[in-house]
């Protein structure tokens, strides 16, 4: 039985173009669950629409100050989010691991609103202890149905904002072009990734880019029929299905371009994909939130449709005419 994707709680990172590597580089499935890397600060302003609450978590502070971080400070954020144990180390050791100066580490903590590194370290250690284990995660659910709804809303708005801020505009444009020019579009994923693959295939097909997310045929068989003129889209979240990763490695050996969606830049998929869009997915449940994914999926569909809006509208009208007998006409 293949391991199922989708239990990574969080992710953000920039779309990148990693070099091709053999799949001996990515078989480690024991990577940290609380991983998020490769933050790209984009000078944009999007309101989180959240009510003030005290004290702010590390992720709340990061979302608030993300666009103002320097390159060195982003490296520190990457390290702390990709490796939770780094929160237990000293400022000097963290600086050496990230290859920045100790003052940069201190300024990073102050940029997030902490009094200094010691205060930030204490906050991170406290949060790590509170989040340890599945049971503890559920205990964080607010009391009351409306309060829980509000907390889910707050987290998903934060997930979308974090996903938005890390997207590289040029890479996004390249991906839309690749989607529209590809001869075939095959979308893969296991676990929650399978559902993401199905939704993206539906949205792309709706705008005229026929896409396949077929679970009835093994991934290797699907990849064997692709060429460099096609596009493979792969979803992979912790604990990273080996079948998905092997399929992506096989595709790259065949020089098939790959669009990857994952939870962090250090994730196995990032080592092989042509373009990578990490999706933030912090969740009260023991799974990856779909909010960041839906933001990206809808954006890709809208951008693809806008390439030829007139043709897209005509296609919708024709599809509606043909399918009308299948639906009730009652209001």
C-alpha contacts under 8 A as a table, 3 or more apart, distances in Angstrom:
res1	aa1	res2	aa2	distance
2	X	241	X	6.23
2	X	242	X	6.96
2	X	243	X	6.92
3	X	239	X	6.69
3	X	240	X	6.99
3	X	241	X	5.08
3	X	242	X	7.22
4	X	190	X	5.64
4	X	191	X	4.56
4	X	192	X	7.61
4	X	238	X	8.00
4	X	239	X	6.54
4	X	240	X	6.95
4	X	241	X	5.79
5	X	189	X	7.69
5	X	190	X	5.67
5	X	191	X	4.77
5	X	192	X	5.95
5	X	193	X	6.08
5	X	236	X	6.07
5	X	237	X	4.82
5	X	238	X	5.37
5	X	239	X	5.40
5	X	240	X	5.35
5	X	241	X	5.95
6	X	191	X	6.16
6	X	192	X	5.05
6	X	193	X	6.37
6	X	236	X	7.46
6	X	237	X	4.83
6	X	238	X	5.70
6	X	239	X	7.08
6	X	287	X	5.58
6	X	288	X	5.33
7	X	33	X	7.91
7	X	237	X	6.77
7	X	238	X	5.51
7	X	239	X	6.75
7	X	286	X	5.88
7	X	287	X	4.15
7	X	288	X	5.55
8	X	11	X	7.90
8	X	33	X	5.45
8	X	34	X	6.78
8	X	35	X	7.75
8	X	237	X	6.06
8	X	238	X	4.97
8	X	239	X	7.41
8	X	263	X	6.86
8	X	281	X	7.47
8	X	282	X	7.94
8	X	286	X	7.83
8	X	287	X	6.21
8	X	288	X	5.60
9	X	33	X	6.95
9	X	34	X	6.28
9	X	280	X	7.97
9	X	281	X	5.46
9	X	282	X	4.42
9	X	283	X	5.86
9	X	286	X	7.13
9	X	287	X	6.17
9	X	288	X	5.28
9	X	289	X	7.52
10	X	34	X	6.34
10	X	35	X	6.54
10	X	36	X	6.40
10	X	263	X	6.37
10	X	279	X	7.50
10	X	280	X	4.90
10	X	281	X	4.28
10	X	282	X	4.35
10	X	283	X	7.65
10	X	288	X	6.98
11	X	35	X	6.33
11	X	36	X	4.39
11	X	37	X	7.08
11	X	163	X	7.96
11	X	262	X	7.59
11	X	263	X	4.27
11	X	264	X	5.16
11	X	278	X	5.83
11	X	279	X	5.20
11	X	280	X	3.90
11	X	281	X	5.94
11	X	282	X	7.59
12	X	36	X	5.26
12	X	37	X	5.88
12	X	38	X	6.97
12	X	39	X	6.35
12	X	162	X	6.43
12	X	163	X	5.88
12	X	166	X	6.44
12	X	263	X	6.59
12	X	264	X	5.88
12	X	265	X	7.82
12	X	278	X	5.00
12	X	279	X	5.49
12	X	280	X	5.02
13	X	36	X	6.73
13	X	37	X	5.00
13	X	38	X	4.08
13	X	39	X	4.56
13	X	40	X	6.65
13	X	163	X	7.81
13	X	166	X	5.50
13	X	167	X	7.60
13	X	264	X	5.94
13	X	265	X	5.79
13	X	277	X	6.85
13	X	278	X	5.19
13	X	279	X	7.67
14	X	38	X	5.48
14	X	39	X	5.76
14	X	40	X	5.49
14	X	166	X	4.93
14	X	167	X	5.50
14	X	168	X	6.13
14	X	265	X	7.56
14	X	276	X	7.16
14	X	277	X	6.32
14	X	278	X	6.90
15	X	166	X	7.55
15	X	167	X	6.03
15	X	168	X	5.72
15	X	171	X	6.33
15	X	172	X	7.92
15	X	275	X	5.81
15	X	276	X	4.47
15	X	277	X	4.81
15	X	278	X	7.27
16	X	171	X	7.54
16	X	274	X	7.46
16	X	275	X	5.50
16	X	276	X	5.47
16	X	277	X	7.76
17	X	273	X	7.11
17	X	274	X	5.11
17	X	275	X	5.31
17	X	276	X	7.13
18	X	270	X	6.78
18	X	271	X	5.83
18	X	272	X	6.52
18	X	273	X	6.71
18	X	274	X	6.46
18	X	275	X	7.71
19	X	271	X	6.89
19	X	272	X	6.83
19	X	274	X	7.96
20	X	252	X	7.20
20	X	271	X	6.83
20	X	272	X	5.33
20	X	273	X	7.79
21	X	25	X	6.92
21	X	249	X	7.97
21	X	271	X	6.60
21	X	272	X	6.20
22	X	25	X	6.15
22	X	249	X	6.80
23	X	26	X	5.59
23	X	27	X	6.93
23	X	245	X	7.68
23	X	246	X	6.87
23	X	249	X	5.89
24	X	27	X	6.18
25	X	268	X	7.74
25	X	271	X	7.83
26	X	29	X	7.99
26	X	245	X	7.94
26	X	268	X	4.74
26	X	269	X	7.68
26	X	271	X	7.41
27	X	242	X	7.34
27	X	268	X	7.32
28	X	31	X	6.75
28	X	268	X	7.88
29	X	238	X	7.68
29	X	239	X	5.98
29	X	240	X	6.45
30	X	239	X	7.65
32	X	35	X	5.93
32	X	82	X	7.01
32	X	83	X	6.39
32	X	84	X	7.60
33	X	238	X	6.83
34	X	81	X	6.46
34	X	82	X	6.45
34	X	83	X	7.20
34	X	84	X	6.61
35	X	81	X	5.17
35	X	82	X	3.78
35	X	83	X	6.33
35	X	84	X	7.64
35	X	263	X	7.15
35	X	264	X	6.11
36	X	78	X	6.27
36	X	81	X	4.94
36	X	82	X	4.81
36	X	263	X	6.55
36	X	264	X	4.65
36	X	265	X	7.05
37	X	77	X	7.55
37	X	78	X	4.29
37	X	79	X	7.07
37	X	81	X	6.55
37	X	82	X	5.80
37	X	264	X	5.18
37	X	265	X	5.22
37	X	266	X	6.95
38	X	74	X	7.53
38	X	75	X	7.41
38	X	78	X	5.85
38	X	264	X	7.40
38	X	265	X	5.76
39	X	74	X	6.01
39	X	75	X	7.81
39	X	77	X	7.76
39	X	78	X	6.63
39	X	166	X	5.63
40	X	74	X	7.53
40	X	165	X	6.93
40	X	166	X	4.77
40	X	167	X	7.25
40	X	168	X	7.53
41	X	66	X	6.03
41	X	67	X	4.43
41	X	68	X	6.92
41	X	69	X	6.73
41	X	74	X	7.97
41	X	165	X	6.28
41	X	166	X	6.37
42	X	67	X	5.44
42	X	165	X	5.68
42	X	166	X	6.96
43	X	67	X	5.42
43	X	68	X	7.54
44	X	67	X	6.95
44	X	165	X	7.33
46	X	161	X	6.94
48	X	154	X	7.67
48	X	157	X	6.08
48	X	158	X	6.21
48	X	161	X	7.02
49	X	154	X	7.80
49	X	157	X	7.75
50	X	154	X	6.09
53	X	56	X	6.31
56	X	59	X	8.00
56	X	60	X	5.72
56	X	61	X	6.31
57	X	60	X	5.06
57	X	61	X	6.30
57	X	123	X	7.90
57	X	127	X	7.75
58	X	61	X	5.18
58	X	62	X	6.09
58	X	123	X	7.52
58	X	124	X	6.90
59	X	62	X	4.91
59	X	63	X	6.04
60	X	63	X	5.25
60	X	64	X	6.25
60	X	158	X	7.64
61	X	64	X	5.08
61	X	65	X	6.19
61	X	112	X	5.53
61	X	113	X	7.32
62	X	65	X	5.28
62	X	66	X	5.30
62	X	112	X	6.46
63	X	66	X	5.28
63	X	158	X	6.90
63	X	161	X	7.25
63	X	162	X	6.16
65	X	68	X	5.60
65	X	69	X	6.80
65	X	111	X	7.22
65	X	112	X	6.29
66	X	69	X	5.70
66	X	165	X	7.71
67	X	165	X	7.32
69	X	72	X	7.99
69	X	73	X	5.68
69	X	74	X	6.12
69	X	108	X	7.68
69	X	111	X	7.48
70	X	73	X	5.11
70	X	74	X	6.21
71	X	74	X	5.15
71	X	75	X	6.44
72	X	75	X	5.15
72	X	76	X	6.59
72	X	100	X	6.43
72	X	104	X	6.97
73	X	76	X	5.08
73	X	77	X	6.32
73	X	104	X	6.76
73	X	105	X	7.07
73	X	107	X	7.98
73	X	108	X	5.39
74	X	77	X	4.95
74	X	78	X	6.06
75	X	78	X	5.03
75	X	79	X	6.27
75	X	98	X	6.46
76	X	79	X	5.12
76	X	80	X	6.26
76	X	94	X	7.86
76	X	95	X	7.92
76	X	98	X	6.32
76	X	105	X	7.05
76	X	108	X	7.62
77	X	80	X	5.23
77	X	81	X	6.10
78	X	81	X	5.32
78	X	82	X	5.83
79	X	82	X	5.18
79	X	83	X	5.85
79	X	86	X	7.17
79	X	98	X	7.05
80	X	83	X	5.41
80	X	84	X	5.67
80	X	85	X	7.76
80	X	86	X	5.69
80	X	87	X	6.26
81	X	84	X	5.96
82	X	264	X	7.59
82	X	266	X	7.81
83	X	86	X	5.67
84	X	87	X	5.81
84	X	128	X	7.30
85	X	88	X	5.64
85	X	89	X	7.51
86	X	89	X	5.45
86	X	94	X	6.98
87	X	121	X	5.71
87	X	124	X	5.99
87	X	125	X	6.17
88	X	121	X	6.92
88	X	125	X	6.58
89	X	93	X	6.43
89	X	94	X	6.48
90	X	93	X	5.28
90	X	94	X	6.13
91	X	94	X	5.11
91	X	95	X	6.03
91	X	102	X	6.21
91	X	105	X	6.45
91	X	106	X	7.55
91	X	117	X	6.82
92	X	95	X	5.16
92	X	96	X	6.38
92	X	102	X	5.69
93	X	96	X	5.11
93	X	97	X	6.23
94	X	97	X	5.09
94	X	98	X	6.19
94	X	105	X	7.73
95	X	98	X	5.28
95	X	99	X	5.63
95	X	100	X	5.02
95	X	101	X	5.56
95	X	102	X	5.41
95	X	104	X	7.84
95	X	105	X	6.37
96	X	99	X	4.80
96	X	100	X	6.46
96	X	101	X	7.54
100	X	104	X	6.47
100	X	105	X	7.51
101	X	104	X	5.21
101	X	105	X	6.74
102	X	105	X	5.10
102	X	106	X	6.42
103	X	106	X	4.98
103	X	107	X	6.03
104	X	107	X	5.02
104	X	108	X	6.03
105	X	108	X	5.08
105	X	109	X	6.53
105	X	117	X	7.07
106	X	109	X	5.32
106	X	110	X	6.38
106	X	116	X	5.82
106	X	117	X	5.26
107	X	110	X	4.96
107	X	111	X	5.94
107	X	116	X	7.64
108	X	111	X	4.99
108	X	112	X	6.55
109	X	112	X	5.33
109	X	113	X	6.70
109	X	114	X	5.47
109	X	115	X	7.32
109	X	116	X	5.57
109	X	117	X	5.40
109	X	120	X	6.04
110	X	113	X	5.01
110	X	114	X	4.92
110	X	115	X	5.86
110	X	116	X	5.60
110	X	117	X	7.59
111	X	114	X	7.35
114	X	117	X	7.36
114	X	119	X	6.06
114	X	120	X	5.79
115	X	118	X	7.88
115	X	119	X	6.07
115	X	120	X	7.65
116	X	119	X	5.54
116	X	120	X	6.47
117	X	120	X	5.08
117	X	121	X	5.92
118	X	121	X	5.08
118	X	122	X	6.14
119	X	122	X	5.15
119	X	123	X	6.23
120	X	123	X	5.05
120	X	124	X	6.15
121	X	124	X	5.13
121	X	125	X	6.11
122	X	125	X	5.20
122	X	126	X	6.12
123	X	126	X	5.12
123	X	127	X	6.16
124	X	127	X	5.11
124	X	128	X	6.06
125	X	128	X	5.09
125	X	129	X	6.26
126	X	129	X	5.25
126	X	130	X	6.25
127	X	130	X	5.03
127	X	131	X	6.14
128	X	131	X	5.24
128	X	132	X	6.19
129	X	132	X	5.26
130	X	136	X	6.50
130	X	137	X	7.79
131	X	134	X	7.86
131	X	136	X	5.74
131	X	137	X	5.58
132	X	136	X	6.15
132	X	137	X	7.34
133	X	136	X	5.49
133	X	137	X	6.65
134	X	137	X	5.19
134	X	138	X	6.66
134	X	286	X	6.70
135	X	138	X	5.33
135	X	139	X	6.36
136	X	139	X	4.98
136	X	140	X	6.66
137	X	140	X	5.48
137	X	141	X	7.65
137	X	284	X	6.33
137	X	285	X	7.15
137	X	286	X	7.64
138	X	141	X	5.68
138	X	284	X	6.47
138	X	285	X	6.77
140	X	284	X	7.37
141	X	148	X	6.30
141	X	284	X	6.84
142	X	147	X	5.89
142	X	148	X	5.25
142	X	151	X	7.40
143	X	147	X	6.48
143	X	148	X	6.82
144	X	147	X	5.31
144	X	148	X	6.22
145	X	148	X	5.14
145	X	149	X	6.23
146	X	149	X	4.99
146	X	150	X	6.21
147	X	150	X	5.03
147	X	151	X	6.23
148	X	151	X	5.05
148	X	152	X	6.17
149	X	152	X	5.20
149	X	153	X	6.14
150	X	153	X	5.03
150	X	154	X	6.12
151	X	154	X	5.00
151	X	155	X	6.21
152	X	155	X	5.25
152	X	156	X	6.15
152	X	283	X	7.61
152	X	284	X	7.27
153	X	156	X	5.25
153	X	157	X	6.07
154	X	157	X	5.26
154	X	158	X	6.25
155	X	158	X	5.01
155	X	159	X	6.11
155	X	282	X	6.82
155	X	283	X	7.00
156	X	159	X	4.78
156	X	160	X	6.19
156	X	281	X	7.64
156	X	282	X	7.66
156	X	283	X	7.84
156	X	289	X	7.26
156	X	291	X	5.61
156	X	292	X	7.47
157	X	160	X	5.19
157	X	161	X	6.18
157	X	291	X	7.66
158	X	161	X	5.03
158	X	162	X	6.04
159	X	162	X	5.24
159	X	163	X	6.08
159	X	279	X	7.81
159	X	280	X	4.94
159	X	281	X	5.75
159	X	282	X	6.69
159	X	289	X	7.99
159	X	291	X	6.54
159	X	292	X	5.57
160	X	163	X	5.05
160	X	164	X	5.97
160	X	280	X	7.02
160	X	291	X	6.09
160	X	292	X	4.61
160	X	295	X	6.56
161	X	164	X	4.99
161	X	165	X	6.17
162	X	165	X	5.26
162	X	166	X	6.51
162	X	280	X	6.29
163	X	166	X	5.60
163	X	167	X	6.71
163	X	278	X	7.26
163	X	279	X	5.57
163	X	280	X	5.47
163	X	292	X	5.83
164	X	167	X	5.66
167	X	171	X	7.91
167	X	172	X	7.27
167	X	277	X	6.97
168	X	171	X	5.41
168	X	172	X	6.25
169	X	172	X	5.02
169	X	173	X	6.31
170	X	173	X	5.18
170	X	174	X	6.28
171	X	174	X	4.98
171	X	175	X	6.15
171	X	275	X	7.06
172	X	175	X	5.13
172	X	176	X	6.34
173	X	176	X	5.22
173	X	177	X	6.29
174	X	177	X	5.14
174	X	178	X	6.15
175	X	178	X	4.94
175	X	179	X	6.09
175	X	259	X	7.43
175	X	275	X	7.42
176	X	179	X	5.06
176	X	180	X	6.25
176	X	300	X	6.45
176	X	303	X	6.79
176	X	304	X	6.03
177	X	180	X	5.21
177	X	181	X	6.04
177	X	304	X	7.94
178	X	181	X	5.20
178	X	182	X	5.81
178	X	231	X	7.24
179	X	182	X	5.49
179	X	185	X	7.31
179	X	209	X	7.52
179	X	231	X	7.02
179	X	304	X	7.61
180	X	209	X	6.71
180	X	304	X	6.59
182	X	185	X	6.53
182	X	229	X	5.78
182	X	230	X	4.73
182	X	231	X	5.77
183	X	229	X	5.86
183	X	230	X	5.01
183	X	231	X	7.65
184	X	210	X	7.58
184	X	211	X	6.96
184	X	226	X	7.60
184	X	229	X	7.70
184	X	230	X	4.83
184	X	231	X	6.29
185	X	209	X	7.91
185	X	210	X	7.07
185	X	211	X	4.86
185	X	212	X	6.29
185	X	230	X	6.15
185	X	231	X	5.00
185	X	232	X	5.95
185	X	233	X	7.28
186	X	211	X	5.93
186	X	212	X	4.90
186	X	213	X	6.10
186	X	222	X	7.69
186	X	231	X	6.53
186	X	232	X	5.04
186	X	233	X	6.13
187	X	197	X	5.55
187	X	198	X	7.78
187	X	201	X	6.96
187	X	211	X	7.21
187	X	212	X	6.02
187	X	213	X	4.87
187	X	214	X	7.85
187	X	232	X	5.96
187	X	233	X	4.55
187	X	234	X	5.75
187	X	235	X	7.92
188	X	193	X	7.62
188	X	194	X	6.68
188	X	197	X	5.99
188	X	213	X	6.14
188	X	214	X	7.83
188	X	219	X	7.36
188	X	232	X	7.70
188	X	233	X	6.23
188	X	234	X	4.81
188	X	235	X	6.26
188	X	244	X	6.85
189	X	192	X	7.63
189	X	193	X	4.46
189	X	194	X	4.32
189	X	195	X	7.77
189	X	196	X	7.64
189	X	197	X	6.15
189	X	234	X	5.99
189	X	235	X	4.98
189	X	236	X	6.38
189	X	244	X	6.29
190	X	193	X	5.01
190	X	194	X	4.56
190	X	235	X	7.81
190	X	236	X	7.61
190	X	241	X	6.64
190	X	244	X	7.36
191	X	194	X	5.42
191	X	195	X	7.30
192	X	195	X	5.29
192	X	196	X	6.52
192	X	288	X	7.78
193	X	196	X	4.97
193	X	197	X	6.08
193	X	235	X	5.25
193	X	236	X	6.25
193	X	237	X	7.15
194	X	197	X	5.04
194	X	198	X	6.30
194	X	213	X	7.95
194	X	235	X	7.67
195	X	198	X	5.09
195	X	199	X	6.30
196	X	199	X	5.20
196	X	200	X	6.17
196	X	235	X	7.46
196	X	293	X	7.46
197	X	200	X	5.28
197	X	201	X	6.08
197	X	213	X	5.96
197	X	234	X	7.70
197	X	235	X	6.99
198	X	201	X	5.12
198	X	202	X	6.16
198	X	213	X	5.57
199	X	202	X	5.08
199	X	203	X	6.26
199	X	297	X	7.96
200	X	203	X	5.16
200	X	204	X	6.09
200	X	297	X	5.78
201	X	204	X	5.27
201	X	205	X	5.98
201	X	210	X	7.46
201	X	211	X	4.99
201	X	212	X	6.09
201	X	213	X	6.16
202	X	205	X	5.21
202	X	206	X	6.10
202	X	211	X	7.45
203	X	206	X	5.06
203	X	207	X	6.67
203	X	297	X	7.50
203	X	298	X	7.34
203	X	301	X	5.98
204	X	207	X	5.34
204	X	208	X	6.53
204	X	209	X	5.08
204	X	210	X	6.47
204	X	211	X	6.52
204	X	300	X	7.95
204	X	301	X	5.53
204	X	304	X	7.85
205	X	208	X	5.06
205	X	209	X	4.70
205	X	210	X	4.27
205	X	211	X	5.73
206	X	209	X	7.21
206	X	210	X	7.81
206	X	316	X	7.62
207	X	301	X	6.65
207	X	304	X	7.11
207	X	305	X	5.39
207	X	312	X	5.95
207	X	315	X	7.80
207	X	316	X	7.85
208	X	305	X	7.67
208	X	312	X	6.85
208	X	315	X	7.37
214	X	217	X	6.34
215	X	218	X	6.86
215	X	219	X	7.97
217	X	221	X	6.76
217	X	222	X	6.92
218	X	221	X	5.61
218	X	222	X	6.68
219	X	222	X	5.14
219	X	223	X	6.20
219	X	243	X	7.19
219	X	244	X	7.25
219	X	247	X	6.05
220	X	223	X	5.14
220	X	224	X	6.07
220	X	247	X	5.74
220	X	250	X	7.78
221	X	224	X	5.21
221	X	225	X	6.94
222	X	225	X	5.72
222	X	226	X	7.19
223	X	226	X	5.31
223	X	247	X	6.69
223	X	250	X	7.32
223	X	251	X	6.07
224	X	251	X	7.81
226	X	229	X	7.75
226	X	230	X	5.94
226	X	231	X	7.83
226	X	251	X	7.70
226	X	256	X	6.92
227	X	230	X	5.47
227	X	254	X	6.76
227	X	255	X	7.11
227	X	256	X	5.64
228	X	231	X	7.51
228	X	254	X	7.14
228	X	255	X	5.36
228	X	256	X	4.30
228	X	257	X	6.47
229	X	256	X	7.19
230	X	256	X	6.44
230	X	257	X	7.19
231	X	256	X	6.34
231	X	257	X	5.43
231	X	258	X	6.01
231	X	259	X	7.46
232	X	248	X	7.86
232	X	251	X	7.63
232	X	256	X	6.97
232	X	257	X	6.34
232	X	258	X	4.80
232	X	259	X	6.26
233	X	258	X	5.70
233	X	259	X	4.68
233	X	260	X	5.86
233	X	261	X	7.92
234	X	244	X	7.20
234	X	248	X	7.38
234	X	258	X	7.21
234	X	259	X	6.31
234	X	260	X	4.97
234	X	261	X	6.32
235	X	244	X	7.91
235	X	260	X	6.00
235	X	261	X	4.86
235	X	262	X	5.98
236	X	240	X	5.52
236	X	241	X	6.92
236	X	244	X	7.18
236	X	245	X	7.91
236	X	260	X	7.71
236	X	261	X	6.41
236	X	262	X	5.04
236	X	263	X	7.54
236	X	269	X	6.70
237	X	240	X	5.27
237	X	241	X	7.96
237	X	262	X	5.38
237	X	263	X	5.69
237	X	288	X	7.95
238	X	241	X	7.91
238	X	263	X	7.49
240	X	244	X	7.69
240	X	245	X	7.50
240	X	268	X	7.59
241	X	244	X	5.42
241	X	245	X	6.52
242	X	245	X	5.04
242	X	246	X	5.94
243	X	246	X	5.22
243	X	247	X	6.08
244	X	247	X	5.12
244	X	248	X	6.28
245	X	248	X	5.13
245	X	249	X	6.21
245	X	268	X	7.30
245	X	269	X	6.36
246	X	249	X	5.04
246	X	250	X	6.11
247	X	250	X	5.06
247	X	251	X	6.16
248	X	251	X	4.96
248	X	252	X	6.28
248	X	258	X	7.28
248	X	269	X	7.73
248	X	272	X	7.02
248	X	273	X	7.51
249	X	252	X	5.23
249	X	253	X	6.33
249	X	272	X	6.56
250	X	253	X	5.10
250	X	254	X	6.49
251	X	254	X	5.07
251	X	255	X	6.31
251	X	256	X	5.16
251	X	257	X	7.53
251	X	258	X	7.65
252	X	255	X	4.67
252	X	256	X	5.32
252	X	257	X	6.77
252	X	258	X	7.45
252	X	272	X	7.14
252	X	273	X	7.98
253	X	256	X	7.54
257	X	273	X	7.44
257	X	274	X	5.91
258	X	272	X	7.86
258	X	273	X	4.97
258	X	274	X	5.10
258	X	275	X	6.62
259	X	273	X	5.88
259	X	274	X	5.98
259	X	275	X	4.98
259	X	276	X	6.17
260	X	269	X	6.72
260	X	270	X	7.11
260	X	273	X	5.58
260	X	274	X	7.52
260	X	275	X	6.03
260	X	276	X	4.74
260	X	277	X	6.28
261	X	276	X	5.86
261	X	277	X	5.00
261	X	278	X	5.50
261	X	279	X	6.75
262	X	265	X	7.80
262	X	267	X	6.93
262	X	269	X	6.93
262	X	270	X	7.57
262	X	276	X	7.39
262	X	277	X	6.64
262	X	278	X	4.75
262	X	279	X	6.17
263	X	267	X	6.79
263	X	278	X	4.93
263	X	279	X	5.54
263	X	280	X	6.71
263	X	281	X	7.71
264	X	267	X	5.34
264	X	270	X	7.81
264	X	278	X	5.36
264	X	279	X	7.65
265	X	270	X	5.73
265	X	276	X	7.80
265	X	278	X	6.83
266	X	270	X	6.38
266	X	271	X	7.57
267	X	270	X	5.56
267	X	271	X	7.41
268	X	271	X	5.68
268	X	272	X	7.59
269	X	272	X	5.67
269	X	273	X	6.18
270	X	273	X	5.48
270	X	276	X	6.19
273	X	276	X	6.21
279	X	292	X	5.50
279	X	293	X	6.15
280	X	289	X	7.70
280	X	292	X	5.72
281	X	288	X	4.87
281	X	289	X	4.37
281	X	290	X	6.76
281	X	291	X	7.16
281	X	292	X	6.48
282	X	288	X	6.46
282	X	289	X	6.13
283	X	286	X	6.97
283	X	287	X	6.55
283	X	288	X	6.23
283	X	289	X	5.51
285	X	288	X	7.90
289	X	292	X	7.18
289	X	293	X	7.95
290	X	293	X	5.16
290	X	294	X	6.09
291	X	294	X	5.26
291	X	295	X	6.37
292	X	295	X	5.15
292	X	296	X	6.52
293	X	296	X	5.25
293	X	297	X	6.00
294	X	297	X	4.96
294	X	298	X	5.88
295	X	298	X	5.55
295	X	299	X	6.14
296	X	299	X	5.01
296	X	300	X	6.13
297	X	300	X	5.28
297	X	301	X	6.30
298	X	301	X	5.11
298	X	302	X	6.08
299	X	302	X	5.18
299	X	303	X	6.06
300	X	303	X	5.21
300	X	304	X	6.03
301	X	304	X	5.13
301	X	305	X	6.08
302	X	305	X	5.10
302	X	306	X	6.11
303	X	306	X	5.14
303	X	307	X	6.70
304	X	307	X	5.54
304	X	308	X	7.96
305	X	308	X	6.07
305	X	309	X	5.82
305	X	312	X	6.01
306	X	309	X	4.83
306	X	312	X	7.93
308	X	311	X	5.53
308	X	312	X	6.26
309	X	312	X	5.02
309	X	313	X	6.18
310	X	313	X	5.25
310	X	314	X	6.31
311	X	314	X	5.13
311	X	315	X	6.15
312	X	315	X	5.05
312	X	316	X	6.29
313	X	316	X	5.11
313	X	317	X	6.24
314	X	317	X	5.09
314	X	318	X	6.15
315	X	318	X	5.14
315	X	319	X	6.10
316	X	319	X	5.13
316	X	320	X	6.08
317	X	320	X	5.08
317	X	321	X	6.21
318	X	321	X	5.09
318	X	322	X	6.26
319	X	322	X	5.23
319	X	323	X	6.05
320	X	323	X	5.25
320	X	324	X	5.81
321	X	324	X	5.41
322	X	325	X	7.36
323	X	326	X	5.52
323	X	327	X	7.33
324	X	327	X	5.65
325	X	328	X	7.70
